Amino acid sequence: MNPLPSAVFLDRDGTIIKDAHYLSRPEQVELLEGAAEAIGRINAVLVPAVVITNQSGIGRGYFSIADYEATERRLNELLAERGAHIDAAYYCPHIPEDECRCRKPDTLLFERASKALGIDLSNALFIGDRYRDIEAAERLGATGVLVPISTTPRDEIARAMESARVADSLSVALDWYLCTN
């Protein structure tokens, strides 16, 4: 049996909540089926649950940092109603054309979380619905699991099958790594 991961890094849109394409209002936040329960499982084994999310809508001027923060508060409220919580959340506000190190698949936000929370990145688990969500795991020597949704490009699924794992749901991905028996 594998040891528990040092942390579980989760993408937000398409992994925890429905991807509303530039989600900017709290009322748009809708948990995906089973997401709160899955995060509750992470919490139960005392492993940090950390959200790392690209939010280019900020850089594009579609919504503000305050709008992003309001949606995060709503996400946290919905999780708390179901007995779950996120330990930390980090976001990149830049557009893909910006030269930054915080936009996934770059690793700066993961490194910041590691420093702030004392996480061994090489033993962390990265889960998301796009290949860029798990590519950072490869760069850091960690484990990645793709949980595709209907908008995940087929070539990204194929690529993940070559270098990582692909799961049908967040719950299945966690089954592989959070077994405590």
C-alpha positions as CSV (number, residue, x, y, z in Angstrom):
1,M,0.0,0.0,0.0
2,N,1.2,3.5,-0.8
3,P,1.8,6.0,2.0
4,L,-0.6,8.9,2.1
5,P,0.3,11.9,-0.1
6,S,1.8,14.9,1.6
7,A,-1.0,17.0,0.1
8,V,-3.7,16.8,-2.5
9,F,-3.6,19.7,-5.0
10,L,-6.9,20.2,-6.8
11,D,-7.9,22.3,-9.7
12,R,-11.1,24.2,-9.1
13,D,-13.2,24.7,-12.2
14,G,-14.2,21.3,-13.7
15,T,-12.7,19.3,-10.8
16,I,-14.5,20.7,-7.7
17,I,-17.1,22.9,-9.2
18,K,-18.9,23.0,-12.6
19,D,-16.8,24.9,-15.1
20,A,-18.9,28.0,-15.9
21,H,-16.4,29.5,-18.3
22,Y,-15.0,32.6,-16.6
23,L,-17.0,32.1,-13.4
24,S,-17.3,35.5,-11.8
25,R,-20.4,35.5,-9.5
26,P,-21.0,33.5,-6.3
27,E,-24.3,32.3,-7.5
28,Q,-22.6,30.5,-10.4
29,V,-20.6,28.3,-8.0
30,E,-22.1,24.7,-8.2
31,L,-20.3,21.8,-6.6
32,L,-19.7,18.8,-8.8
33,E,-21.4,15.6,-7.6
34,G,-19.3,14.0,-5.0
35,A,-16.7,16.7,-4.8
36,A,-17.5,17.8,-1.2
37,E,-17.5,14.2,0.0
38,A,-14.2,13.6,-1.8
39,I,-12.6,16.7,-0.1
40,G,-14.1,15.5,3.2
41,R,-12.1,12.3,2.7
42,I,-8.9,14.3,2.2
43,N,-9.7,16.2,5.4
44,A,-10.4,13.0,7.3
45,V,-6.9,11.7,6.7
46,L,-5.4,15.0,7.8
47,V,-3.8,15.7,4.4
48,P,-3.9,19.3,3.2
49,A,-6.4,19.9,0.4
50,V,-5.0,22.8,-1.7
51,V,-6.6,24.5,-4.7
52,I,-4.4,25.8,-7.4
53,T,-6.3,27.5,-10.2
54,N,-5.7,29.5,-13.3
55,Q,-8.0,32.5,-13.4
56,S,-7.2,34.3,-16.7
57,G,-10.6,36.1,-16.5
58,I,-8.9,38.5,-14.1
59,G,-6.1,39.3,-16.5
60,R,-8.6,39.6,-19.4
61,G,-10.7,42.1,-17.4
62,Y,-13.8,39.9,-17.3
63,F,-13.9,40.0,-13.5
64,S,-12.0,41.4,-10.6
65,I,-9.9,39.9,-7.8
66,A,-12.8,40.8,-5.5
67,D,-15.2,38.8,-7.7
68,Y,-12.8,35.9,-7.6
69,E,-12.6,36.1,-3.8
70,A,-16.4,36.2,-3.6
71,T,-16.7,33.0,-5.6
72,E,-14.0,31.4,-3.3
73,R,-16.1,32.4,-0.3
74,R,-19.1,30.7,-1.8
75,L,-17.2,27.6,-2.6
76,N,-16.0,27.4,1.0
77,E,-19.5,27.9,2.3
78,L,-20.9,25.1,0.1
79,L,-18.1,22.8,1.3
80,A,-18.6,23.7,4.9
81,E,-22.3,22.9,4.6
82,R,-21.2,19.3,3.8
83,G,-18.4,19.1,6.4
84,A,-15.5,19.7,4.1
85,H,-12.9,22.4,3.7
86,I,-10.0,23.6,1.6
87,D,-6.8,24.3,3.5
88,A,-5.4,26.8,1.1
89,A,-6.1,28.3,-2.3
90,Y,-3.8,29.9,-4.8
91,Y,-4.7,31.5,-8.1
92,C,-2.9,32.8,-11.2
93,P,-4.6,36.0,-12.5
94,H,-2.5,36.1,-15.7
95,I,-3.5,35.4,-19.3
96,P,-1.7,32.6,-21.1
97,E,0.3,35.1,-23.2
98,D,1.8,36.7,-20.1
99,E,5.2,35.5,-19.0
100,C,4.7,34.3,-15.5
101,R,5.7,31.3,-13.4
102,C,2.4,31.0,-11.5
103,R,0.2,29.8,-14.4
104,K,-0.2,26.1,-14.5
105,P,1.6,24.0,-15.7
106,D,4.4,26.2,-14.2
107,T,5.1,25.4,-10.6
108,L,5.4,28.6,-8.6
109,L,2.1,28.4,-6.9
110,F,2.8,24.8,-5.9
111,E,6.2,25.9,-4.5
112,R,4.5,28.7,-2.5
113,A,2.0,26.2,-1.0
114,S,4.8,23.8,-0.2
115,K,6.8,26.5,1.6
116,A,3.7,27.9,3.5
117,L,2.3,24.5,4.5
118,G,5.4,22.4,4.7
119,I,4.5,20.1,1.9
120,D,6.9,17.6,0.3
121,L,6.0,18.2,-3.3
122,S,7.6,14.9,-4.5
123,N,5.0,13.0,-2.4
124,A,2.0,15.2,-3.3
125,L,-1.0,14.2,-5.5
126,F,-2.2,16.5,-8.3
127,I,-5.7,16.2,-9.6
128,G,-7.5,18.1,-12.4
129,D,-9.6,18.0,-15.5
130,R,-6.9,19.3,-17.9
131,Y,-3.4,18.1,-18.6
132,R,-1.9,21.3,-17.4
133,D,-3.3,20.5,-13.9
134,I,-1.2,17.4,-13.7
135,E,1.8,18.4,-15.8
136,A,3.2,20.3,-12.8
137,A,3.3,17.0,-11.0
138,E,5.6,15.6,-13.6
139,R,7.8,18.7,-13.4
140,L,8.0,18.2,-9.6
141,G,8.4,14.5,-9.5
142,A,4.9,14.0,-8.0
143,T,1.9,12.0,-8.9
144,G,-0.9,13.3,-11.2
145,V,-4.4,12.0,-12.0
146,L,-6.5,13.4,-14.8
147,V,-10.3,13.4,-14.1
148,P,-11.6,14.4,-17.5
149,I,-14.9,16.1,-18.1
150,S,-16.8,16.5,-21.4
151,T,-14.6,19.5,-22.4
152,T,-11.3,17.9,-21.7
153,P,-9.5,17.5,-25.1
154,R,-9.0,13.9,-26.2
155,D,-5.3,14.5,-26.9
156,E,-4.9,15.6,-23.3
157,I,-6.6,12.4,-22.1
158,A,-4.3,10.3,-24.3
159,R,-1.2,12.2,-23.1
160,A,-2.3,11.6,-19.5
161,M,-2.7,7.9,-20.1
162,E,0.9,7.7,-21.2
163,S,2.4,9.6,-18.2
164,A,-0.1,9.7,-15.4
165,R,-3.4,8.1,-14.4
166,V,-6.9,8.8,-15.6
167,A,-9.9,8.4,-13.3
168,D,-13.6,8.5,-13.9
169,S,-14.2,10.8,-10.9
170,L,-12.4,12.6,-8.1
171,S,-13.6,9.9,-5.7
172,V,-12.0,7.1,-7.8
173,A,-8.7,9.1,-8.0
174,L,-8.7,9.4,-4.2
175,D,-9.5,5.7,-3.8
176,W,-6.1,4.9,-5.3
177,Y,-4.2,7.1,-2.9
178,L,-6.1,7.6,0.3
179,C,-6.7,4.0,1.2
180,T,-5.9,3.7,4.9
181,N,-6.5,0.0,5.5
